Amino acid sequence: MNKKIAPEDLKAWRNFTSSKETIENKDHYLDQKRASTQKIKKVDLHGLSLDEANKKIEILIDKYFMEGVEKIIIITGKGLRSKTSNNPYVSKDLSILKNSVPDYINANLKIKSKIKSISKAEIEDGGEGAFYIFLKKL
């Protein structure tokens, strides 16, 4: 099936492709609009023990889920000042919040059922010392 292009359409196409004028990025506008309306909470776990951090996370996920929060930024730190390296009976990797909190969440079916996904944080939100929790809708 061969369709001919109307002369007006051909002229408009040539004008468009030869023009130096840029086109507004509408997706960027929509992303900004969505980000400004998205409910986001930030939680800093610095200085908490593993038990304290896990309890706090469980309580806040329940609370934020009920409030309709879409995204939680969890700041754990990178574990650079962790004192676990002084104790030979403690696993350094398992006792650092950045590793243990996501493991706790994945093992807890009650709170995991409220979570859509977990992902690494962007550098502006903490990079390696943070992660995102995206909650499901009620």
Secondary structure, DSSP 8 states (H G I E B T S, - for coil): ------HHHHHHHHHHHH-------HHHHHHHHHHHHS-EEEEE-TT--HHHHHHHHHHHHHHHHHHT--EEEEE---STT-GGGG-TTS-HHHHSHHHHHHHHHHH-HHHHTTEEEEEE--GGGTGGGEEEEEE---
